[in-house]
Amino acid sequence: MAALAAALLLLAACDRAFGDVAGPQLVVEGWIDSGRFPVVMLSRTVPITDDYQSTENLAASVERWARVAVSDGEREVVLVGMANESYFPPYAYTTSELRGVAGRTYRLTVDCPNGTHAEAVTTIPEPAAIDSIVFEPAPGADTLRQLYAYVGGNRAGGDRYRVFTQVLGSPYGYRPAYLGLATGDMLPSDGRMPANRGRLNMEHDFTPYFAVGDTVMVKLARIDDDAYQFWRGYEDMMELSRNPLFPVTANLHSNVSGALGYWFGYGSAFGSVIISR
């Protein structure tokens, strides 16, 4: 999810002219996978102006001193913030005292030193299943491969799925796979979904394919409607933000009260494959 923090920061004043700059707003990026620990990243929006702003300066917008807590209805656990190079910007709140459980509801609360308060609620869906992960030669490229994940288990038309991928050894952890979003009624009968490389908003030369020799880790998540709306808007933003004729003029869908961003529960399955010839 490394790319998303930067993408959200860049939406700071999309609905305003450069001369009418909004004040900084809190951005929450948080999730809890079934069987895994919660992760929350906090930052402040960066106003869009005529002045050049380097992405290297985004670290100054990270919120490092908030009280971040997650409750499962029985107990509340305070998350610890620390430097973490797996994310961008490289700082995240987490805990090893609470694991996600499918069907359970989790409330996130955030309290910042300046008095900002935000909260959100999510429920983890039943986990998805990965039947297999396969790769095929990419068109016109001898050393590149296209990856697919096959959704297994019981699939209903109203189910929603999100694929994330990560190349072992690459920075920023799991990234949302390019075109890796679908509903159950969009899937073919065999459940095949693209498991492409994720795109960073700052990348100019992008390929959705993986190279021979890559070890690729895949996360297939069953998601709820809030998450589907957010990721649908995210994919549109990644495409349209590069098109001067169709600029992005709205913030992404949010289920957080008091801030921008999201707090999602993922019913997740994990797998990996080594790309070979």
N, C-alpha and C positions, 0 to 999 in steps of 0.2 A: 504494500500500500504506500510505497514510498512516494510515488508521484502525486498522490492526491492532495497532500498538504500544500504543495506549491500551487496546484490548480485552484484550490479554494482561496489561497491568498491572492491570486491574481484576479479574482472576481470581486474584489473589494468595492469598487465603485462603478460596476458595469452599467448600472442604470442611471448614471449621472454624467454630465459633461465634465471635461477636465477642470473647468473653472469652478465646479461645485463639488468639492471633495468631501466625502463622508468621513466621520471620525472612525478610529479603529474599532472593530467589533471582534468579539471572541469567536474563534473557530474551533469546533470540537470535531475530532476524527477518532472514533472509538468503535471497537467491536469485541465480541466474545464468541469464540468458536466452541462448539460442543467438544468437551473433553480437554479444553485448553484454557489458558489464563486470559483475563481481559487485558486489552492494550488501549491506551488513550493518549492521544497527542493533542496539545493545546497550542494555539498561536493567535496572533492578532492580524486582522486584515491590513494589507498594505494599500494605501490610496493610489489610484491610477492617475498619474500626472504626465505632463509633457517632459519631465525630467527623466533621464535614463536611470534605471534602478537595476542593479546587478542582483541575480539570484543568490550570490554569495552573502548578501546582506540580510537574507531572510532569517538567519539565526537570531538576529536582534528582535524579531517579532515573536519568538517562542515564549510561552507563559510557563515559567519554571517553578513558581512558588505557590501554586494553587493547592487547595485541599480537594482531592479527587477521591470519591468513594463509590462503591458498587454494593447494592443490597440485593439479596435473592429472596427477600420477604421473611427470612428467618434471622439473618445476621447481616451486619454491614461491615465491609472491609475497606480500609483506607489504602489506596494505591500509593506506591513510592515512585517519585520522579527521579530519573537518572539519565545520563548520557547514553545513547544507544545508536551505534553507527548503522544499524539495520533499517533505520527510518530517516526520512528527510522532512523537515530539519531533524538532526540526530539527537532527539530527546523524547522520551516517552515515559508514561506512568503505567505501572503494572504491579502485580502481586502474584505470589505463588501459593496464596492461602485460599484461593477460590477458583474452581474450574467450572466451565460451562456445562450445563446439563440440559439435554433436549426436553422441551416442554415447559421449562422453568422460565419465569419472568425476572428480568434484572433491571433495577433502577440505578441510573447514573446521576450523581450530583457533583457539581463543580462549583467551588467558591474561591474567587480570586482575591488577592490583597486589596484591589481597588473597589471591592464591593460587588463586582459582577457575579451573578448567580445564574447557573444554567442547570437544566435537568432533562432527562429523557428516559423512556421506558422501552424495552424490547423483550421479545420472547424468542427463544431459540427454536426453530422448526426441527422436525425430525430430520436426522442426517440424510444427505444424499448418499448414493453409492456409486463407486467407479467399477464398472465391469472390466475395463481394460483401457490402456493408453497405447496408441499406435502412432507411427510416423510414416510419412510418405515423401518421396522426392518433391522438392519445391520446383515450380515451373521455371525452366531455364537456368537452374543453379545446381551444379554438381555437388557442392558441399553444404547445401542448405536443405532443411527438412521441415515439412509442415506437420504439426502435432494435432492429434484429436483425442478427446476423452469420450468414452461411451458411458452414458448415464444408465446405471442399473437399478434394481429394486422396483418397487411399485411407483409408476409415474402416472400422475393425473394431469388433465388438461390445464388446470389452474395452478399447477406447481410453477415455481420460478427458480431459475438456476443462475449462478454466477461462477465463472471459472477464473482462477488466479494462477499465475505461473511464476517460477523463480529459477534462474540458472544458478546451480551451485557455485559459490564463490563470487557471485556478482553482488553489488551493493543494493541496499534498500529492500531486501526481503521480497515477499510476494507482491506482484503487481497485478492489477486487473487486466486480464487477457483481452487483447484487441478483438472485438466482436464476440467475446465470450459471455454473452447474456442471452437467455432464452426462457420462454414459458414452455410448459409441458406440451401444449398443442402446437408449438412451433417446431418441436423436435421431430426428426424422422423416426420411423418405427424402430430402428436399432438404437436410438438414443444418442447418436453421434453429435458431439459439439466441438467446435474449434477450440483448441487450447494454445492460442498464439502467444507470442511474446507480448508483454505489456509495454505501453508507450509512455515515456516521460514527456511532459509537456515542453521541456526544454530541448528535446532531441530534434535535430534537423534531418539527419539521415536515419530513417527508420525502416526496419524490415520486420514483419510479423513472424519470420521463420527462425529456426534454431540451427546452429552449426553442428556438423559432425564432430563428435567428441564432447558435446555439452551433456551434463547431467541435469535434467530438467525435473523439478518438483512441481506437482500439480495439486491445487486445492479446488475441489468441486463443492460448492456450497448451495444448499437449498435456502432461499431467502424469502422474506415477507414482502408485502406490497410496497411499504415505505422504501425498503432497500432497492426493490426493482425500479421504482420511479427515480430514485437518486442515480443509480447506475445507468439507467436509460438516458437521463439528462447529461450525465458525465460523458458518455460516449458521443452524444451529439455535440457537446462542447468541445471535445478533443478534435472533432472534425471541423466544425463550423468556425472555431476560433482562428483557424488558419485561412479562412475564406473572407476576403474583405467585402464581398457582396452580401454576406449573411452573417453579420457580427453577432456575438453572444450578448444579449441584453438583459438577462435575468439570472438570479442566483439559482444554484441547484436546489432540488427538493430537500427539505430538512425535517427531521422529527425531533429536533432539539428545541426546547423552550428557553429563551434567554440568550441564544447564540445561533450562529450559523453552523452547518455541519451535520453530523449524524452519530448515532449510537445504534449499532445493529447486532443482532444475534444471528450466527451462521450455523446451520446444521451441516457440518463439513465432513468430507472424506478426503484422504490424502493418498497420493501415490507418486511414483517417480519412474523415470526411464532414462537410459543412456542412449544418446543419439549415435547411431553407427551407420556405416555404409550398407 
